[in-house]
């Protein structure tokens, strides 16, 4: 099975090399020669990426990026952008890698190339615990306002599965939707379940409940991304994740940031 996967990757890379020629080869070499790996993140999405109480970048993807820079033998430079500025930052050359809780879509893939998924999440609807909503149909009404993150997969899914509801988009991380819900600015929210569950301890106990996890086509993947021409960097990222899965670094990261709560001590 591994051999089959390796052969598929080899043929895919061969096709890309044939189509793009040799221009792609500079990206990884430039990073090493420059001595810097520039990574674009959105800092409002704990535990993926955020600024801790000491003003330092922290989170699951930050640690992955640190590991990449260490393996390359270069300095890590984290560049913070709003969600709608991430892809432009990558395309402009300001960043070498886009590291965000971003789901690969066909539309996004027209502009950038996604590495293999590093984790899978499940889109969900969430409401206040005391809300009367029980089903998807209860939320799908014009008088119901649903909070989403601007430009996110959650926004796309909400518009698809809740076409009658009033959609209200917010800039920032998943915490903002929960805050808007608690404050009464929206009646429900749509985001991935992991993004919701990891921020719930920061709010009053039992104040939020997941209403429905049937949105989308099952679990959505999250992936790092590069420019189309950065084929060697794309290949290197995939090899990096394969390597850290085998040596235990990946599990250590996931257990601490996405399954644990100790990291919350550094957020405020």
FENLINFEN-V646874 format. One record per residue. N is the residue number from 0. RES is the residue in one small letter. PHI is phi in whole degrees, 0 to 359 (NA if undefined). PSI is psi as a letter, one per 40 degrees, with the letter a starting at -180 (999 if undefined). Layout:
BEGIN
N;RES;PHI;PSI
N;RES;PHI;PSI
END
This chain:
BEGIN
0;x;NA;d
1;x;295;d
2;x;298;d
3;x;298;d
4;x;294;d
5;x;295;d
6;x;295;d
7;x;297;d
8;x;296;d
9;x;298;d
10;x;293;d
11;x;296;d
12;x;294;d
13;x;299;d
14;x;295;d
15;x;297;d
16;x;298;d
17;x;296;d
18;x;284;d
19;x;266;e
20;x;75;a
21;x;260;e
22;x;298;d
23;x;294;d
24;x;291;e
25;x;280;d
26;x;305;d
27;x;294;d
28;x;297;d
29;x;298;d
30;x;300;d
31;x;294;d
32;x;294;d
33;x;289;d
34;x;82;e
35;x;219;h
36;x;251;h
37;x;260;h
38;x;239;h
39;x;270;h
40;x;226;i
41;x;243;h
42;x;280;e
43;x;262;f
44;x;231;g
45;x;296;i
46;x;266;e
47;x;290;d
48;x;204;h
49;x;199;i
50;x;259;h
51;x;279;a
52;x;293;e
53;x;263;e
54;x;80;e
55;x;257;i
56;x;291;h
57;x;213;i
58;x;132;i
59;x;301;d
60;x;288;d
61;x;296;d
62;x;295;d
63;x;298;d
64;x;296;d
65;x;299;d
66;x;296;d
67;x;297;d
68;x;298;d
69;x;297;d
70;x;293;d
71;x;281;e
72;x;76;f
73;x;232;i
74;x;279;i
75;x;268;h
76;x;242;h
77;x;267;h
78;x;246;h
79;x;261;h
80;x;224;i
81;x;294;i
82;x;306;d
83;x;285;e
84;x;257;e
85;x;294;d
86;x;295;d
87;x;302;d
88;x;296;d
89;x;290;d
90;x;295;d
91;x;283;e
92;x;92;e
93;x;296;d
94;x;238;i
95;x;270;d
96;x;227;i
97;x;257;h
98;x;238;g
99;x;215;i
100;x;282;g
101;x;253;h
102;x;271;h
103;x;296;h
104;x;230;i
105;x;298;d
106;x;294;d
107;x;294;d
108;x;290;e
109;x;289;d
110;x;254;d
111;x;225;i
112;x;252;h
113;x;266;h
114;x;286;i
115;x;299;i
116;x;304;i
117;x;259;e
118;x;197;i
119;x;237;h
120;x;230;i
121;x;239;h
122;x;298;i
123;x;211;i
124;x;259;h
125;x;227;i
126;x;220;i
127;x;293;i
128;x;301;d
129;x;274;e
130;x;293;i
131;x;279;e
132;x;298;h
133;x;236;d
134;x;227;i
135;x;303;d
136;x;295;d
137;x;295;d
138;x;274;d
139;x;280;g
140;x;221;i
141;x;303;d
142;x;280;e
143;x;261;h
144;x;261;h
145;x;245;h
146;x;273;h
147;x;218;i
148;x;267;h
149;x;303;h
150;x;79;e
151;x;272;i
152;x;296;d
153;x;300;d
154;x;295;d
155;x;297;d
156;x;295;d
157;x;298;d
158;x;293;d
159;x;282;d
160;x;265;e
161;x;231;f
162;x;295;d
163;x;271;e
164;x;286;i
165;x;269;h
166;x;266;h
167;x;240;h
168;x;263;i
169;x;236;i
170;x;271;i
171;x;123;a
172;x;263;i
173;x;298;d
174;x;301;d
175;x;296;d
176;x;292;d
177;x;296;d
178;x;298;d
179;x;296;d
180;x;292;d
181;x;299;d
182;x;282;e
183;x;85;e
184;x;281;d
185;x;225;i
186;x;264;d
187;x;202;i
188;x;221;i
189;x;232;h
190;x;198;i
191;x;283;i
192;x;300;d
193;x;294;d
194;x;296;d
195;x;284;d
196;x;298;d
197;x;286;e
198;x;260;e
199;x;302;d
200;x;298;e
201;x;275;e
202;x;240;i
203;x;309;h
204;x;306;h
205;x;58;f
206;x;272;d
207;x;234;i
208;x;226;i
209;x;280;h
210;x;271;d
211;x;209;h
212;x;243;f
213;x;262;e
214;x;286;i
215;x;73;a
216;x;256;f
217;x;100;a
218;x;283;i
219;x;259;i
220;x;269;i
221;x;242;h
222;x;216;i
223;x;284;i
224;x;218;i
225;x;222;i
226;x;289;i
227;x;304;d
228;x;282;e
229;x;274;f
230;x;298;d
231;x;292;d
232;x;289;d
233;x;301;d
234;x;295;d
235;x;295;d
236;x;298;d
237;x;298;d
238;x;293;d
239;x;301;d
240;x;293;d
241;x;297;d
242;x;292;d
243;x;286;d
244;x;291;d
245;x;283;d
246;x;265;e
247;x;94;e
248;x;296;d
249;x;298;d
250;x;299;d
251;x;297;d
252;x;297;d
253;x;296;d
254;x;296;d
255;x;282;d
256;x;276;d
257;x;255;e
258;x;247;e
259;x;258;i
260;x;231;e
261;x;301;d
262;x;296;d
263;x;294;e
264;x;294;d
265;x;260;e
266;x;270;d
267;x;201;999
END
